[in-house]
């Protein structure tokens, strides 16, 4: 292939990707509908896929997550990670929102909406379980999916990787005490196998693979080779995101159709929680003079959830058919479309953010 032909091919791919990204919200909506419909029409197929899991971590979804985040991790110069010290204010804001605000604000929202405003519309014997599930969801900050949101809004990749790694370390010691305090339980059974396997699958393996791949590309073909690979794999990342969405809604298609009102009501405090925490992190970052490229992913990290851990914890503590498990599953269902809306908000407000007071 000639150089000109290769250039034309890349330009056509870039144009196609632009159209694809421009209508990403439409593709997301179609994937949600497709997932629910396929889950209803082919429950056996989705049951088999859902059963392919280890320690509550679904392996097909894990593969899709790798396809999503490895190309994004390829962009990171791991030799420059020490520069993340320049973003200490952004890290401080995100840690504050994740660990000092998010679990407690969700407990308040759960009491306000589930135990008070929506009480007469929900099964009375599941009220406490629903609130417990919401708390479990909020007490675990997101890991791998944050790389997707950060990439879509042009966030600083070194900060994102460092913040995710720091949250994972804190989660090991803080998840159980916070959940125990808010649920009033003397001891919490943390699903350590899920937590550790998720960190290894979603962080350790992709980071090592991306680092080795990046180094090999730079040695063999230099920066041009790296950019060619990034250009080819970016559409793969977005298609994998949509495929993940189809699977997640396919797994829960029967639940959505069987309990639409319950799903809708449980989504209300989750939606408020996401926008509140994202907005708080974004505003605090601006107040403290944090660069937008850090504040944008910081808002997304402050708002998103580590749903694999929360679902596993809910099942181990309260059972598969409990209200707690259902509440965490609703968190899974709203995660992608809601976080995409936050990406749009922080991107649209970049000029406002960077405007001098």
C-alpha positions as a Markdown table, in Angstrom:
| # | Residue | x | y | z |
|---|---|---|---|---|
| 1 | Unk | 0.0 | 0.0 | 0.0 |
| 2 | Unk | 1.4 | 3.4 | -0.9 |
| 3 | Unk | 1.9 | 6.2 | 1.6 |
| 4 | Unk | -0.9 | 8.3 | -0.1 |
| 5 | Unk | -3.3 | 5.4 | 0.0 |
| 6 | Unk | -2.5 | 4.7 | 3.6 |
| 7 | Unk | -3.1 | 8.4 | 4.4 |
| 8 | Unk | -6.4 | 8.4 | 2.6 |
| 9 | Unk | -7.5 | 5.3 | 4.4 |
| 10 | Unk | -6.7 | 6.9 | 7.8 |
| 11 | Unk | -8.5 | 10.1 | 6.8 |
| 12 | Unk | -11.6 | 8.1 | 5.9 |
| 13 | Unk | -11.4 | 6.2 | 9.1 |
| 14 | Unk | -11.1 | 9.4 | 11.1 |
| 15 | Unk | -14.1 | 10.9 | 9.4 |
| 16 | Unk | -16.2 | 7.7 | 10.0 |
| 17 | Unk | -15.1 | 7.7 | 13.6 |
| 18 | Unk | -16.2 | 11.3 | 14.0 |
| 19 | Unk | -19.7 | 10.5 | 12.7 |
| 20 | Unk | -19.8 | 7.4 | 15.0 |
| 21 | Unk | -18.8 | 9.5 | 18.1 |
| 22 | Unk | -21.2 | 12.3 | 17.1 |
| 23 | Unk | -24.1 | 10.0 | 17.4 |
| 24 | Unk | -22.8 | 7.9 | 20.3 |
| 25 | Unk | -25.9 | 8.7 | 22.4 |
| 26 | Unk | -28.1 | 7.3 | 19.7 |
| 27 | Unk | -26.0 | 4.1 | 19.5 |
| 28 | Unk | -26.2 | 3.8 | 23.3 |
| 29 | Unk | -30.0 | 4.1 | 23.3 |
| 30 | Unk | -30.2 | 1.5 | 20.5 |
| 31 | Unk | -27.9 | -0.9 | 22.4 |
| 32 | Unk | -30.0 | -0.6 | 25.5 |
| 33 | Unk | -33.2 | -1.5 | 23.6 |
| 34 | Unk | -31.4 | -4.3 | 21.8 |
| 35 | Unk | -30.0 | -5.7 | 25.0 |
| 36 | Unk | -33.3 | -5.8 | 26.7 |
| 37 | Unk | -35.0 | -7.3 | 23.6 |
| 38 | Unk | -32.4 | -9.9 | 23.1 |
| 39 | Unk | -32.3 | -10.8 | 26.8 |
| 40 | Unk | -36.1 | -11.3 | 26.6 |
| 41 | Unk | -36.0 | -13.2 | 23.3 |
| 42 | Unk | -32.9 | -15.3 | 24.0 |
| 43 | Unk | -32.7 | -15.7 | 27.8 |
| 44 | Unk | -30.9 | -19.1 | 27.5 |
| 45 | Unk | -28.0 | -17.6 | 25.4 |
| 46 | Unk | -27.5 | -14.7 | 27.8 |
| 47 | Unk | -27.7 | -17.1 | 30.8 |
| 48 | Unk | -24.8 | -19.1 | 29.3 |
| 49 | Unk | -22.8 | -15.9 | 28.8 |
| 50 | Unk | -23.6 | -14.6 | 32.3 |
| 51 | Unk | -22.5 | -17.9 | 33.8 |
| 52 | Unk | -19.0 | -17.5 | 32.3 |
| 53 | Unk | -17.7 | -15.9 | 35.4 |
| 54 | Unk | -15.1 | -16.3 | 38.1 |
| 55 | Unk | -15.7 | -14.7 | 41.6 |
| 56 | Unk | -18.7 | -12.8 | 40.2 |
| 57 | Unk | -16.5 | -11.3 | 37.4 |
| 58 | Unk | -17.9 | -12.0 | 34.0 |
| 59 | Unk | -15.2 | -13.1 | 31.7 |
| 60 | Unk | -16.8 | -12.0 | 28.3 |
| 61 | Unk | -17.3 | -8.6 | 29.8 |
| 62 | Unk | -13.7 | -8.6 | 31.0 |
| 63 | Unk | -12.5 | -9.2 | 27.5 |
| 64 | Unk | -14.6 | -6.4 | 26.2 |
| 65 | Unk | -13.2 | -4.1 | 28.9 |
| 66 | Unk | -9.7 | -5.0 | 27.8 |
| 67 | Unk | -10.5 | -4.1 | 24.2 |
| 68 | Unk | -11.9 | -0.8 | 25.5 |
| 69 | Unk | -9.0 | 0.3 | 27.8 |
| 70 | Unk | -5.8 | -1.2 | 26.4 |
| 71 | Unk | -5.7 | 1.2 | 23.4 |
| 72 | Unk | -6.3 | 4.1 | 25.8 |
| 73 | Unk | -3.5 | 2.9 | 28.1 |
| 74 | Unk | -1.2 | 2.7 | 25.0 |
| 75 | Unk | -1.3 | 6.5 | 25.1 |
| 76 | Unk | 0.3 | 6.7 | 28.5 |
| 77 | Unk | 4.1 | 7.3 | 28.7 |
| 78 | Unk | 4.7 | 5.3 | 31.9 |
| 79 | Unk | 8.1 | 7.0 | 32.3 |
| 80 | Unk | 6.3 | 10.3 | 32.8 |
| 81 | Unk | 4.0 | 9.0 | 35.7 |
| 82 | Unk | 6.1 | 11.0 | 38.2 |
| 83 | Unk | 4.6 | 14.2 | 36.7 |
| 84 | Unk | 1.3 | 13.3 | 38.3 |
| 85 | Unk | 2.6 | 15.0 | 41.4 |
| 86 | Unk | 1.8 | 18.3 | 39.7 |
| 87 | Unk | -1.9 | 17.4 | 40.0 |
| 88 | Unk | -2.0 | 16.8 | 43.7 |
| 89 | Unk | -4.9 | 19.2 | 44.2 |
| 90 | Unk | -7.0 | 17.2 | 41.7 |
| 91 | Unk | -6.2 | 14.0 | 43.4 |
| 92 | Unk | -7.1 | 15.5 | 46.8 |
| 93 | Unk | -10.5 | 16.7 | 45.4 |
| 94 | Unk | -11.4 | 13.3 | 44.0 |
| 95 | Unk | -10.3 | 11.4 | 47.1 |
| 96 | Unk | -12.5 | 13.8 | 49.2 |
| 97 | Unk | -15.6 | 13.2 | 47.0 |
| 98 | Unk | -15.1 | 9.5 | 46.6 |
| 99 | Unk | -14.5 | 8.7 | 50.3 |
| 100 | Unk | -15.8 | 11.5 | 52.4 |
| 101 | Unk | -18.9 | 12.5 | 50.5 |
| 102 | Unk | -20.2 | 9.8 | 48.1 |
| 103 | Unk | -21.1 | 6.9 | 50.4 |
| 104 | Unk | -22.8 | 9.3 | 52.9 |
| 105 | Unk | -24.7 | 11.3 | 50.4 |
| 106 | Unk | -26.0 | 8.1 | 48.9 |
| 107 | Unk | -27.2 | 6.9 | 52.3 |
| 108 | Unk | -29.1 | 10.2 | 52.7 |
| 109 | Unk | -30.6 | 10.0 | 49.2 |
| 110 | Unk | -31.6 | 6.3 | 49.9 |
| 111 | Unk | -33.4 | 7.3 | 53.0 |
| 112 | Unk | -35.1 | 10.4 | 51.4 |
| 113 | Unk | -36.3 | 8.6 | 48.3 |
| 114 | Unk | -36.6 | 4.9 | 49.0 |
| 115 | Unk | -37.5 | 4.9 | 52.7 |
| 116 | Unk | -39.7 | 8.1 | 52.5 |
| 117 | Unk | -40.9 | 9.5 | 49.2 |
| 118 | Unk | -41.2 | 6.1 | 47.3 |
| 119 | Unk | -42.0 | 3.9 | 50.3 |
| 120 | Unk | -45.7 | 3.2 | 49.3 |
| 121 | Unk | -44.6 | 2.3 | 45.7 |
| 122 | Unk | -42.1 | -0.3 | 46.6 |
| 123 | Unk | -42.3 | -3.8 | 48.3 |
| 124 | Unk | -42.3 | -3.0 | 52.0 |
| 125 | Unk | -40.1 | -6.0 | 52.9 |
| 126 | Unk | -37.3 | -4.9 | 50.5 |
| 127 | Unk | -37.0 | -1.2 | 51.5 |
| 128 | Unk | -34.0 | -1.8 | 53.8 |
| 129 | Unk | -32.4 | -4.0 | 51.1 |
| 130 | Unk | -32.7 | -1.4 | 48.4 |
| 131 | Unk | -31.0 | 1.2 | 50.6 |
| 132 | Unk | -28.2 | -1.2 | 51.5 |
| 133 | Unk | -27.6 | -1.9 | 47.8 |
| 134 | Unk | -27.4 | 1.8 | 47.0 |
| 135 | Unk | -24.8 | 2.2 | 49.8 |
| 136 | Unk | -22.8 | -0.7 | 48.6 |
| 137 | Unk | -22.8 | 0.8 | 45.1 |
| 138 | Unk | -21.6 | 4.2 | 46.3 |
| 139 | Unk | -18.9 | 2.9 | 48.6 |
| 140 | Unk | -16.8 | 1.5 | 45.7 |
| 141 | Unk | -15.3 | 4.0 | 43.2 |
| 142 | Unk | -15.0 | 2.9 | 39.6 |
| 143 | Unk | -11.9 | 1.3 | 38.2 |
| 144 | Unk | -11.5 | 0.2 | 34.5 |
| 145 | Unk | -14.5 | 2.1 | 33.0 |
| 146 | Unk | -13.0 | 5.4 | 34.1 |
| 147 | Unk | -10.3 | 5.0 | 31.4 |
| 148 | Unk | -13.1 | 5.1 | 28.8 |
| 149 | Unk | -14.8 | 8.2 | 30.2 |
| 150 | Unk | -11.5 | 10.0 | 30.6 |
| 151 | Unk | -10.5 | 9.2 | 27.1 |
| 152 | Unk | -13.8 | 10.4 | 25.7 |
| 153 | Unk | -13.4 | 13.8 | 27.3 |
| 154 | Unk | -9.7 | 14.2 | 26.6 |
| 155 | Unk | -8.6 | 13.8 | 30.3 |
| 156 | Unk | -5.0 | 13.6 | 31.5 |
| 157 | Unk | -4.2 | 9.9 | 31.3 |
| 158 | Unk | -1.4 | 9.9 | 33.9 |
| 159 | Unk | -3.7 | 11.4 | 36.5 |
| 160 | Unk | -6.5 | 9.0 | 35.6 |
| 161 | Unk | -4.2 | 5.9 | 36.0 |
| 162 | Unk | -2.7 | 7.2 | 39.3 |
| 163 | Unk | -6.1 | 8.1 | 40.7 |
| 164 | Unk | -7.6 | 4.7 | 39.8 |
| 165 | Unk | -4.6 | 2.9 | 41.4 |
| 166 | Unk | -4.9 | 5.0 | 44.5 |
| 167 | Unk | -8.6 | 4.3 | 44.9 |
| 168 | Unk | -8.0 | 0.6 | 44.5 |
| 169 | Unk | -5.5 | 0.7 | 47.4 |
| 170 | Unk | -7.8 | 2.7 | 49.6 |
| 171 | Unk | -10.7 | 0.4 | 48.8 |
| 172 | Unk | -8.9 | -2.6 | 50.3 |
| 173 | Unk | -8.9 | -0.9 | 53.7 |
| 174 | Unk | -11.9 | 1.5 | 53.6 |
| 175 | Unk | -14.7 | -0.3 | 51.8 |
| 176 | Unk | -15.7 | -2.6 | 54.7 |
| 177 | Unk | -15.5 | 0.0 | 57.5 |
| 178 | Unk | -17.6 | 2.5 | 55.6 |
| 179 | Unk | -20.2 | 0.0 | 54.6 |
| 180 | Unk | -20.3 | -1.4 | 58.1 |
| 181 | Unk | -20.8 | 2.1 | 59.6 |
| 182 | Unk | -23.6 | 3.1 | 57.2 |
| 183 | Unk | -25.4 | -0.3 | 57.3 |
| 184 | Unk | -25.0 | -0.6 | 61.1 |
| 185 | Unk | -23.5 | -4.0 | 60.7 |
| 186 | Unk | -20.8 | -5.2 | 63.1 |
| 187 | Unk | -18.8 | -7.1 | 60.4 |
| 188 | Unk | -18.9 | -7.0 | 56.6 |
| 189 | Unk | -17.9 | -9.9 | 54.5 |
| 190 | Unk | -15.9 | -8.3 | 51.7 |
| 191 | Unk | -15.8 | -10.4 | 48.5 |
| 192 | Unk | -12.0 | -10.3 | 48.4 |
| 193 | Unk | -11.8 | -12.7 | 45.5 |
| 194 | Unk | -14.0 | -10.3 | 43.4 |
| 195 | Unk | -12.0 | -7.3 | 44.5 |
| 196 | Unk | -8.6 | -8.7 | 43.9 |
| 197 | Unk | -9.5 | -10.5 | 40.6 |
| 198 | Unk | -11.1 | -7.3 | 39.3 |
| 199 | Unk | -8.1 | -5.3 | 40.1 |
| 200 | Unk | -5.8 | -7.8 | 38.4 |
| 201 | Unk | -8.1 | -8.3 | 35.3 |
| 202 | Unk | -9.0 | -4.6 | 34.8 |
| 203 | Unk | -5.9 | -2.8 | 36.0 |
| 204 | Unk | -2.7 | -4.9 | 36.4 |
| 205 | Unk | -3.0 | -7.0 | 33.2 |
| 206 | Unk | -4.1 | -4.2 | 30.9 |
| 207 | Unk | -1.4 | -1.8 | 32.2 |
| 208 | Unk | 1.4 | -4.4 | 31.8 |
| 209 | Unk | 0.1 | -5.4 | 28.3 |
| 210 | Unk | -0.2 | -1.8 | 27.2 |
| 211 | Unk | 3.3 | -0.9 | 28.5 |
| 212 | Unk | 4.9 | -3.8 | 26.7 |
| 213 | Unk | 3.0 | -3.2 | 23.5 |
| 214 | Unk | 3.8 | 0.5 | 23.5 |
| 215 | Unk | 7.5 | -0.1 | 24.1 |
| 216 | Unk | 7.6 | -2.7 | 21.3 |
| 217 | Unk | 5.8 | -0.3 | 18.9 |
| 218 | Unk | 8.2 | 2.6 | 19.7 |
| 219 | Unk | 11.3 | 0.4 | 19.3 |
| 220 | Unk | 10.1 | -1.2 | 16.0 |
| 221 | Unk | 8.5 | 1.8 | 14.3 |
| 222 | Unk | 8.7 | 4.9 | 16.4 |
| 223 | Unk | 5.9 | 7.3 | 17.2 |
| 224 | Unk | 4.4 | 6.8 | 13.7 |
| 225 | Unk | 3.8 | 3.1 | 14.4 |
| 226 | Unk | 2.2 | 4.0 | 17.7 |
| 227 | Unk | -0.2 | 6.5 | 16.2 |
| 228 | Unk | -1.2 | 4.1 | 13.4 |
| 229 | Unk | -2.1 | 1.5 | 16.0 |
| 230 | Unk | -4.0 | 4.0 | 18.1 |
| 231 | Unk | -5.9 | 5.2 | 15.0 |
| 232 | Unk | -6.9 | 1.6 | 14.1 |
| 233 | Unk | -8.0 | 0.5 | 17.6 |
| 234 | Unk | -10.0 | 3.6 | 18.7 |
| 235 | Unk | -13.1 | 2.4 | 16.8 |
| 236 | Unk | -12.6 | -1.0 | 18.4 |
| 237 | Unk | -12.8 | 0.6 | 21.9 |
| 238 | Unk | -16.1 | 2.3 | 21.2 |
| 239 | Unk | -17.6 | -0.8 | 19.6 |
| 240 | Unk | -16.6 | -2.8 | 22.6 |
| 241 | Unk | -18.3 | -0.2 | 24.9 |
| 242 | Unk | -21.5 | -0.7 | 23.0 |
| 243 | Unk | -21.2 | -4.5 | 23.0 |
| 244 | Unk | -20.7 | -4.3 | 26.8 |
| 245 | Unk | -23.9 | -2.3 | 27.1 |
| 246 | Unk | -25.8 | -4.9 | 25.1 |
| 247 | Unk | -24.6 | -7.7 | 27.3 |
| 248 | Unk | -25.3 | -5.9 | 30.6 |
| 249 | Unk | -28.9 | -5.0 | 29.6 |
| 250 | Unk | -29.3 | -8.5 | 28.1 |
| 251 | Unk | -28.3 | -10.1 | 31.4 |
| 252 | Unk | -31.0 | -8.1 | 33.2 |
| 253 | Unk | -33.6 | -7.9 | 30.4 |
| 254 | Unk | -36.1 | -10.0 | 32.3 |
| 255 | Unk | -35.7 | -7.9 | 35.5 |
| 256 | Unk | -36.2 | -4.7 | 33.6 |
| 257 | Unk | -39.4 | -6.0 | 31.9 |
| 258 | Unk | -40.7 | -7.7 | 35.1 |
| 259 | Unk | -40.2 | -4.7 | 37.5 |
| 260 | Unk | -40.0 | -1.6 | 35.4 |
| 261 | Unk | -41.4 | 0.7 | 38.2 |
| 262 | Unk | -39.0 | -0.6 | 40.8 |
| 263 | Unk | -36.1 | -0.2 | 38.4 |
| 264 | Unk | -37.2 | 3.4 | 37.6 |
| 265 | Unk | -37.6 | 4.4 | 41.2 |
| 266 | Unk | -34.2 | 2.9 | 42.2 |
| 267 | Unk | -32.6 | 4.8 | 39.4 |
| 268 | Unk | -33.7 | 8.2 | 40.7 |
| 269 | Unk | -31.3 | 8.4 | 43.8 |
| 270 | Unk | -28.5 | 6.9 | 41.7 |
| 271 | Unk | -29.0 | 9.6 | 39.0 |
| 272 | Unk | -29.0 | 12.4 | 41.5 |
| 273 | Unk | -26.0 | 10.9 | 43.2 |
| 274 | Unk | -24.0 | 10.8 | 40.0 |
| 275 | Unk | -24.7 | 14.3 | 39.0 |
| 276 | Unk | -24.3 | 15.7 | 42.5 |
| 277 | Unk | -20.9 | 14.1 | 43.0 |
| 278 | Unk | -19.7 | 14.9 | 39.5 |
| 279 | Unk | -20.8 | 18.5 | 39.9 |
| 280 | Unk | -19.2 | 18.8 | 43.4 |
| 281 | Unk | -15.9 | 17.4 | 42.2 |
| 282 | Unk | -15.9 | 19.6 | 39.1 |
| 283 | Unk | -16.8 | 22.8 | 41.1 |
| 284 | Unk | -14.2 | 22.1 | 43.8 |
| 285 | Unk | -11.5 | 21.4 | 41.2 |
| 286 | Unk | -12.2 | 24.8 | 39.6 |
| 287 | Unk | -12.2 | 26.5 | 43.0 |
| 288 | Unk | -8.7 | 25.0 | 43.8 |
| 289 | Unk | -7.3 | 25.9 | 40.4 |
| 290 | Unk | -7.1 | 22.4 | 39.0 |
| 291 | Unk | -6.5 | 22.1 | 35.2 |
| 292 | Unk | -9.5 | 21.2 | 33.2 |
| 293 | Unk | -7.8 | 18.1 | 31.8 |
| 294 | Unk | -7.6 | 16.8 | 35.4 |
| 295 | Unk | -10.9 | 18.2 | 36.6 |
| 296 | Unk | -12.9 | 16.5 | 33.8 |
| 297 | Unk | -11.8 | 12.9 | 34.6 |
| 298 | Unk | -11.9 | 13.8 | 38.3 |
| 299 | Unk | -15.6 | 14.6 | 38.1 |
| 300 | Unk | -16.1 | 11.3 | 36.3 |
| 301 | Unk | -14.1 | 9.3 | 38.8 |
| 302 | Unk | -16.0 | 11.0 | 41.6 |
| 303 | Unk | -19.3 | 10.0 | 40.2 |
| 304 | Unk | -18.9 | 6.4 | 38.8 |
| 305 | Unk | -19.0 | 3.1 | 40.6 |
| 306 | Unk | -17.2 | -0.2 | 40.8 |
| 307 | Unk | -20.3 | -2.2 | 40.1 |
| 308 | Unk | -18.7 | -5.7 | 40.0 |
| 309 | Unk | -17.6 | -5.3 | 43.6 |
| 310 | Unk | -20.9 | -3.8 | 44.8 |
| 311 | Unk | -23.0 | -6.6 | 43.1 |
| 312 | Unk | -20.8 | -9.3 | 44.5 |
| 313 | Unk | -20.9 | -7.8 | 48.0 |
| 314 | Unk | -24.7 | -7.4 | 47.8 |
| 315 | Unk | -25.2 | -11.0 | 46.8 |
| 316 | Unk | -22.8 | -12.4 | 49.5 |
| 317 | Unk | -24.4 | -10.3 | 52.2 |
| 318 | Unk | -28.1 | -10.4 | 51.3 |
| 319 | Unk | -28.6 | -13.1 | 48.6 |
| 320 | Unk | -29.1 | -13.2 | 44.9 |
| 321 | Unk | -32.8 | -12.4 | 45.0 |
| 322 | Unk | -32.5 | -9.6 | 47.5 |
| 323 | Unk | -33.5 | -5.9 | 47.1 |
| 324 | Unk | -29.8 | -5.0 | 47.7 |
| 325 | Unk | -28.7 | -7.1 | 44.8 |
| 326 | Unk | -31.4 | -5.5 | 42.5 |
| 327 | Unk | -30.3 | -2.0 | 43.6 |
| 328 | Unk | -26.7 | -2.6 | 42.6 |
| 329 | Unk | -27.8 | -4.1 | 39.3 |
| 330 | Unk | -29.7 | -0.9 | 38.6 |
| 331 | Unk | -26.5 | 0.9 | 39.1 |
| 332 | Unk | -24.9 | -1.3 | 36.5 |
| 333 | Unk | -27.7 | -0.5 | 34.0 |
| 334 | Unk | -27.5 | 3.3 | 34.4 |
| 335 | Unk | -23.7 | 3.5 | 34.5 |
| 336 | Unk | -22.8 | 3.8 | 30.8 |
| 337 | Unk | -25.6 | 6.1 | 29.6 |
| 338 | Unk | -25.4 | 8.4 | 32.6 |
| 339 | Unk | -21.6 | 8.7 | 32.5 |
| 340 | Unk | -21.7 | 9.5 | 28.8 |
| 341 | Unk | -24.0 | 12.4 | 29.7 |
| 342 | Unk | -21.5 | 13.6 | 32.3 |
| 343 | Unk | -18.7 | 13.4 | 29.6 |
| 344 | Unk | -20.9 | 15.7 | 27.4 |
| 345 | Unk | -21.4 | 18.1 | 30.3 |
| 346 | Unk | -17.8 | 18.5 | 31.3 |
| 347 | Unk | -16.8 | 18.8 | 27.6 |
| 348 | Unk | -19.4 | 21.4 | 26.9 |
| 349 | Unk | -18.4 | 23.5 | 29.9 |
| 350 | Unk | -14.7 | 23.6 | 29.2 |
| 351 | Unk | -14.7 | 27.2 | 28.2 |
| 352 | Unk | -16.7 | 28.2 | 31.4 |
| 353 | Unk | -14.3 | 26.2 | 33.5 |
| 354 | Unk | -11.2 | 27.8 | 32.1 |
| 355 | Unk | -12.6 | 31.3 | 32.2 |
| 356 | Unk | -10.8 | 33.4 | 34.7 |
| 357 | Unk | -12.8 | 34.5 | 37.7 |
